[in-house]
């Protein structure tokens, strides 16, 4: 067991390994996907209806709903946030 790791934060480890930004990005995308899936389930919304509501294609919705695909534009995030009754708060830390 490495005694240097005792008491360190997991974020520190991820940063040292060069993985912090990537893991944050994946986590944010998973939150977006989860929120959309919950709305779709609770309101019985199909992928086709979601595409229509967001004024986009079914293939674009498939990419949005893919938690591993982090290539999502700010414009798309804004549309999704508005659709979910949320707003984007962006900060640089």
C-alpha positions as CSV (number, residue, x, y, z in Angstrom):
1,X,0.0,0.0,0.0
2,X,1.4,3.4,-1.0
3,X,1.5,5.6,2.2
4,X,1.7,8.7,0.0
5,X,-2.0,8.2,-1.1
6,X,-3.4,8.1,2.5
7,X,-5.7,11.1,2.9
8,X,-5.3,12.3,-0.7
9,X,-8.4,13.2,-2.7
10,X,-9.5,11.1,-5.6
11,X,-9.6,14.3,-7.8
12,X,-6.0,14.8,-7.0
13,X,-5.2,11.3,-8.2
14,X,-7.2,11.8,-11.4
15,X,-5.4,15.1,-12.0
16,X,-2.0,13.6,-11.5
17,X,-2.9,10.9,-14.0
18,X,-4.3,13.4,-16.5
19,X,-7.8,12.1,-16.2
20,X,-9.7,14.7,-14.2
21,X,-11.0,16.8,-17.1
22,X,-12.1,13.7,-19.1
23,X,-13.9,12.2,-16.0
24,X,-15.6,15.5,-15.3
25,X,-16.8,15.7,-18.9
26,X,-18.2,12.1,-18.9
27,X,-19.9,12.8,-15.5
28,X,-21.6,15.9,-16.9
29,X,-22.8,14.1,-20.0
30,X,-24.2,11.2,-17.9
31,X,-26.2,13.8,-15.8
32,X,-27.6,15.2,-19.0
33,X,-28.5,11.7,-20.4
34,X,-30.0,10.7,-17.1
35,X,-32.2,13.8,-16.9
36,X,-33.5,13.3,-20.4
37,X,-34.1,9.6,-19.9
38,X,-36.1,10.3,-16.7
39,X,-38.3,12.9,-18.5
40,X,-38.8,10.5,-21.4
41,X,-39.8,7.7,-19.1
42,X,-42.1,9.8,-16.9
43,X,-43.8,11.5,-19.8
44,X,-43.7,8.5,-22.2
45,X,-41.7,10.5,-24.8
46,X,-40.3,8.6,-27.7
47,X,-36.9,9.3,-29.4
48,X,-38.9,10.6,-32.4
49,X,-40.9,13.0,-30.3
50,X,-37.8,14.2,-28.4
51,X,-36.2,14.9,-31.8
52,X,-39.2,16.9,-32.9
53,X,-39.4,18.8,-29.6
54,X,-35.7,19.7,-29.8
55,X,-35.9,20.4,-33.5
56,X,-33.2,17.9,-34.4
57,X,-32.9,14.5,-36.0
58,X,-33.3,11.0,-34.4
59,X,-29.6,10.3,-35.0
60,X,-28.7,13.5,-33.1
61,X,-30.9,12.4,-30.2
62,X,-29.1,9.0,-30.2
63,X,-25.8,10.8,-29.9
64,X,-27.1,13.0,-27.1
65,X,-28.4,9.9,-25.3
66,X,-25.1,8.1,-25.6
67,X,-23.4,8.7,-22.2
68,X,-20.0,7.9,-23.7
69,X,-20.3,10.4,-26.5
70,X,-19.1,13.6,-25.0
71,X,-19.1,15.6,-28.3
72,X,-22.0,17.8,-27.5
73,X,-22.2,21.5,-28.4
74,X,-23.1,24.3,-26.0
75,X,-26.1,25.1,-28.3
76,X,-27.3,21.5,-27.8
77,X,-26.8,21.6,-24.1
78,X,-28.7,24.9,-24.0
79,X,-31.6,23.3,-25.9
80,X,-31.7,20.3,-23.6
81,X,-31.5,22.5,-20.5
82,X,-34.4,24.6,-21.7
83,X,-36.4,21.5,-22.6
84,X,-35.8,20.2,-19.1
85,X,-36.8,23.5,-17.5
86,X,-33.2,24.2,-16.5
87,X,-30.6,26.7,-17.3
88,X,-26.9,26.4,-17.8
89,X,-24.5,27.8,-15.3
90,X,-20.9,27.8,-16.6
91,X,-17.9,28.7,-14.6
92,X,-14.1,28.4,-15.0
93,X,-12.4,27.2,-11.9
